[in-house]
Amino acid sequence: MPETSTGSMTLHPGEVTTTARSSWSAMPIVDVAERLERQWSSPHTLGGWLGTVDHKRIGLRYLTTALVFLLIGGLEAVLMRLQLIGPERRLLSPEAYNQMFTMHGLTMIMWYAAPILSGFGNYLVPLFIGSRDMAFPRLNAFSYWMFLLSGVLLYASVAFGQAPDAGWFAYVPLAARRYDPALNMDFYPAAMTALTISTTVGAVNFIVTILKHRAPGMTLARMPLFLYSTGTTAALSLLALPALTAACVFLELDRRWGTHFFDTPAGGDPVLWQHLFWFFGHPWVYIVFLPATGMISMLLPVYARRPIVGHAVVAASTVLTGIVGLGVWVHHMFAVGMGQLAMSFFAAASMTISLFSTIQIFCWVATLWKGHPVRTTSLLFAVAFIATFVVGGLSGVVTAMIPFDWQVHDTYFVVAHLHYVLIGANVFPVFAALYHWWPKMTGRLLDEKLGKLSFWLMFVGFNAGFFPMHLSGLLGMRRRVYTYALSDGLGVLNLITSLGSILLAVGVLVSLANFWRSLRSGAQAPANPWKADTLEWSIPSPPPSYGFLRIPVVQTLHPLWDDFDEYADPRNERLLLHGRQTLSTTALDAEPEAISSGTKDTVVPLLLAIAITGTFGLLLGRSLWFACGAAGLCVLVGAAWLWPEHGEPGPAHEEVTA
Amino acid sequence: MTAAAVGPLSQERERELEASGPRLDELPEDEHRGTLGMALGILTEALLFVCLFFSYFYVGHRHPHWPAHPPEITLALVLLAILLASSGTLHLAERQLKHRAPGAARLWLIVTIALGLAFTAVQVLEYGKHLMTLQPRTDAYGSLFYVITTFHALHVAAGLLMLIFVACLPTLEPPKAPRRPLHNATLYWHFVDVVWIFVVALLYVLPWWEAHHG
């Protein structure tokens, strides 16, 4: 591994007390770091807490909230497994079980798996690219508040005892009013559409940030891999989520306003729901998985002590996964009855997509093979990801074959497959990333012993829990049914599954205890504890509110492993001291182009999120006039948001004192 | 970076650096972020209409006659003319702003808003006539027809709100965000216009063509 020359480059705020000369003003700058801190930090007041637009704080909020949803979804899973631990048990009623598996799926897929990756993205993307904030800081805050409030809206259904109960895919006619007359499936479109708003604005923010805020010199070819995966994910969100919005609008109109989109006797078509849902739903699988692989591609080389093998190939296969991922949605519908040609096309596309994942897997294995791996907790999770992902990928390739798919459709084989993919390719990478970036985010180290204990509990528990599901599925055990008969002979397999899933939950709790301990009494983390290669490790842990004291300049893929001094700035032109400024660069070559001025802290994004969620809630309660009023409020708040701030560019424009 | 790097420079070094190009911290304020954000927003909205049109044809392909009775086309063409005219006047507004005539720009902007309001009024008229023969609850075709056109009407309303907001701004060229507000709102308005072209072509002209020539 190239020796890092950057350990001494780390700059702590206290170190910059020397008087600098700025050639343009010929005036001494008293204390650069202190001045930046004054401009970028949010006050420790309620207003500062609610109004902050700091991407790091928003990122941490995303991560914390998503972890809370992971715990809620996990609790639902444990309850289901206690119900299924033996045949014909009566812990949950059939109705409660329906709500439980629906809420478990929704919570995990929509409110945990994707948002936690947005959390890492919010925190890390600006730091990876040497920017002081996202392109639209207020939109970023809005995206978080919408995410939180949409989750609140979803769980409000539990308070009414009418949680969604037709599966997270909500197939009609099961989800239609005729078979589901109460409010259960009205909460579904409301909460999903509210979450869609959050994800969409977040995606816009990521794309613009990645295209316009990269440090000078960070051309597309020198971009860390996480940015490829986050960019692809954001593009997928923009292209796929409208289908969900359309489907949700149709569903709600059919349920409460008497329209006939999915109503066969009046000329509608229930399969339309399936097309729209999976046109969104399948890309969503890549949305919850690609950024996780991006994080693996960044942390694995650090522990392997060498650059990743095939950077360009991994980047290209990430983008190609996204593109082909838009064209495989029909493989969720092989059992619905369609033309041979269409089915063959989608089966072939589904098998093609595994090629791109395979390429990435070979690159990761080669990186480990050619490197000198250091066995940290983070690396253990990364390797476990590769192993489980291969298993999940193989069970995916076989289900892409239509005859086999018909055999195992709606059985636990599919449940096993999707958990191998989702836990393998989301939960394990997320824990690898938490163990990797925790010191940067908190300034504290985690306990490696507890970490490894947690890893082994999770890994063993996961495999004990989910591998037997392949077998119970092949034996014909159906999904989404609240129990099974004694005579089915599935008791032992289910007992093992339940015990394994409880072990997995214990493993997660051990990691949470580790986090808690680290926050209370963990050892101080240095700026670059892992001797990693990317820009975020060149600034203190935790980073100051302004992130970078100077905007860095990048010359290679591994800024901290090369000899180039990213922070050499003899003209002091990259300090950017006038308010919340950062540099805008061109999209391809990252040539400096302009200055981006950020905005002050503001509670307007929170107010807009409240107004929008309120509108949705009032529509649910069928108070039309109040809903119109709330929508009008949204417009006014939006106008207040966009109204230009007073004064010169930059908040609190200060004169440099002579 | 060491502390010495922020220390004073020798005069020759300073002159040498002056010669190496403009200072980064004197670059102009960025004005492309908002436009790029708007473009991406338009992209996702466009996909929403793609999904709506897909639904229309997906449900329709199972019916021998879709729709059973083609909608009356005249008012839709009037609406199209109004929207095309409004895109033209908005383009003039933008051109006036480029020629540093913000007063004239604002005038054309107000004309555009008036045309947008006229569009909404004529559409209310169209709905009033149309609802007598077809309702959203009549059948799947009615549901799709009214949802697609109502989605478009909501986008017209959103576009109008943006234009009204821009017209109320103290200056059309604010030094701070939103930079280029007129340009960004214009992009959205043209998009709404293009969607209506598709609505007319697919929901009005195509069934009419099939009824007469099919």
Interface residues (C-beta under 8 A of the other chain):
Chain A: S8 M9 L11 E15 V16 T18 T19 A20 R21 S23 W24 V32 A135 F136 L139 T200 A203 V204 N205 I207 V208 L211 K212 P216 L238 L239 L241 P242 A243 T245 A246 V249 F250 L253 D254 W257 G258 T259 H260 F261 D263 A266 G267 G268 D269 L272 H275 L276 F279 L549 R550 I551 D565 Y567 A568 D569 P570 R571 N572 E573 R574 L575 L576 L577 H578 Q581 L583 S584 P592 E593 A594 I595 S596 S597 T599 V635 A639 L642 W643 P644 E645 E648 P649
Chain B: M1 T2 A3 A5 V6 G7 P8 L9 R13 E14 L17 E18 R23 L24 D25 E26 L27 P28 E29 D30 E31 H32 R33 L36 G37 L40 G41 L43 T44 E45 L47 L48 V50 C51 L52 F54 S55 Y58 V59 R62 H63 P136 R137 D139 A140 Y141 G142 S143 L144 V147 L161 F165 L169 P170 P174 P175 K176 A177 P178 P181
